[in-house]
Amino acid sequence: MKITPAKKRSNSKIEIPSVLGAPFQGGFYAGRLNVEDIEYAIIVAPKAEGEHGDTQWNTDTKLVNGALSYNDGLTNTTAMAKAGSQLAQWTCGLKIGGFNDWYLPSQDELELCYRHLKPSTDKNYCWARSGINLSAVPPTRPYTPDVPKQTKAKAFKKGGTQAFDQVWHWTSTQHAAAPAYAWVQYFGYGDQGNVHKSNGYRARAVRRIKI
C-alpha cells in the first residue's frame, strides 16, 4: 500500500508517521479518517492495556441517542457511557501512555484498523458493502479477495504482540434501523455485520488527534 509522507499538524510539531502500525502517541498509527470535514490520525491502543475481553455492548437494548455515527467513535462512546454501557465506561476510564481520551471506535474507524492492520493472509470477505469506507483518507472501495493484504507491521501480524485476534470486535455504532443491534468487524477476513447488543465480543480502544 502506498503511504503518504509524514505530515505535521498545522498547530503543533507532532509528525504523523509514514508507516502504518508505527508506535505513536500512546499506541500505534492506524491511518487517517475524516469526521465532519476534519482530518484525524487514528491511534490503536496497546493490546495489553487497551483490549477488553468478550463483553456486551450494553445490557439495555434501547436506542442510545447520540451513538449512531459511522465515523465519530468519541461521540458515540460518550453517549454509550452516559446510557450505562460498562464497555464504554471502561474505555472512557483508560489512561494509557499519559493519555485519557480513549474511546470505542466507530464502524469506519474499526474498518480502517482492519484494512491497515490486518493480522492474517486469509482471503477477504467480498459480499455486501464490507470494505466501503467513505470516511477514510482516501475513501475506500469494497474488499477484494487480496485487498487489503496482511499488514507489514510485524507486531500486528498474526501471533504478534499487538495483533488483533481473529474474532468479532465491537464498534460504537448502533444499527440505525434496529436499536437492539450494533455493528461489528471481523478480524479474520474482514466481514462487517450487526449483532444483538447482548452478545459478547472483543473490543479495542482507539484515540485520535487532529491533523
N, C-alpha and C positions, 0 to 999 in steps of 0.2 A: 504494500500500500504506500502511495506517495504521501510523505509527511511534509506539511508546510513548515517553513523555517520558524525558529523561535521568535515570539512576538512579545514586546513589552506592553504592559498595561499603560494606558495613557496617563494615569495618575499615580504610578508607582514605579519602582525599579525592579519589580518582580518579573523575571523572564519565564515565559511559558516553555516547557520542554519541547524539544523537537522529536523526541522518541516516546511512543506510547508505552505505558507501563513503567515509566521512569519515576523514581521517588520524587515527591513534590508536595509541599505544603501540608504535611501531616499524613499523607497517604501516597497515592500513585496516580499519575496523569492518565485519564481515560478518553480525552478528546474534547471537542468543542460543541456547544449547543446554544441555540437562541431561545430566549424567554422574553416575550414582549419586546422583540426587536433589540434586545441587549444580549451581547455575546458573552458566554461564560466558559471557563475551563472547568471540567468536571473531574473531581478527585475521589477515587475509591479508597475507603478506609482500609487499614491493615487488617488482615483476616483475623488475627488473634484477638484484637480489641474491638473490631467493628463488624463482626459477623454474629448473627443471632441464630440459634438452632431452630428447628421446626416449631412454629407457633402460629396462632390465629392472627388474622388481620385485625379483627375486633370481635368481642363477644356479642356486641349489638349489631344486628344486620340492617338497621335503618340507614337511610341515606345520611351521610356526613356532609353537611353543607360546607363548601369550600375545598373539597377533596376530589374534584373532577378534572383537574388539569392533566393534560398529556405530557407537559414538559416542565411544570413548576412543582417539583417534589417538595421544596421547602414549604410552600403554601399548603400543599396537601397534608404534609406531616403535622404542621401546626394545628390544622383543623382536626386531624385524627386524634392528636393528643388531647385536645380540649373535649373531644367526644368520648374520651375514656379508653382509647386504644393503648393497651400496655406495650405493644410493639413500638408505637410511635413515641410513647413516653420514654421508653428505654433509649430510643435513638436520639431524642432531644436531650437526654441526660448524659450523652457521651462526652468525654473530654479526652481527645487523642492528639498527641503532638503539640499540645498547647492550644488546640482549637476546640471550641464548644458549639460550633454551628453545623453539626452533622444532621442528616435527615434521611428519610427513606426515599430512594429515587423514584421519580415518576416513570411512566411507561417508556417514554422516549429516552430518558436518561439511562434506564437499565438496558434498553436495546443498544445504546451506544457502548455500554460496558461489554455486552456480548460481542458486538461487531468488532471491537478493537482489542478485546482481551479474551477471545475465545480459547478455552483450555485444550480442546481436542482437535484431532484431524478428521472427525466424523463429517459426513455429508450434512449439509444444512437442510432444514425444513423449507419446502418451496411451495406451500399451499397458502391460500387466502392472502392476507396482506402482511404476513410476517416479514420484517425487514424494512418496510417503508417507514422512514423517519423524516418527517418534514421539518423537524426542529434541529436536526444535526447540521453541522457545518463541515462540508456541504451536505445538502439533503440527500437521502439515500433511497435506492430502489429496493424492490423485494429481493430476498436472498436467492442465489443460485446454488446448485449443489456444492460448488467450490469457492464461493464468495459469500461471507468472509472466510479467510483461511485461519488456521491456528495462529495465535499470537506469536510474535517473535520475542516477546518478553519472557525470559527463562522462568522467572518467579511465578508467572501466571500460566505457564503450560501445565498440563495435567500432571499431578504429582508435585508441583512446585509449592513453595511456602505460601504464596498468595493466590493460588489458583482458585477460581470459582468451582465449587463442587458441581458435578453434572446432574443437578436436580432443579426442581422448580424454585424460583425466587419471587417473593412478593414485590410488587411495585406499590406506590402510594396512590395509584389512580383507580378510582371506582369505575364500574361499568355504568355508563350514563343512563342506560335503559333498565337496568336491573340492580337496584340498590344493595341487594344482598350479596353481590358479586364484585370482585376486584380483579385487576389484571395481573398476570404473572408472566415471567420469562423463563424458558427452559434453557439451561446452560449445557445440555447435552448436544442438541442440534439446532437450537435457536427458535423453537416453536414459541409463539405468543398466544396466550389464551386467557379466559376468565373463569374463575372458580369461586365457590362459596366462601365467604369470609371466615367461616368456622373451621375451614381446613387448616392443617398445619404445614407450613412451608418455611423454607430458609429465608433469611434477609441479610442484606449487606448495606451498610451505611455509606453515604457519599456526602461531600460538601462541594461548594462551588466558589469561584472567585470571578469577578468581572474582568473582562479583558479590555 
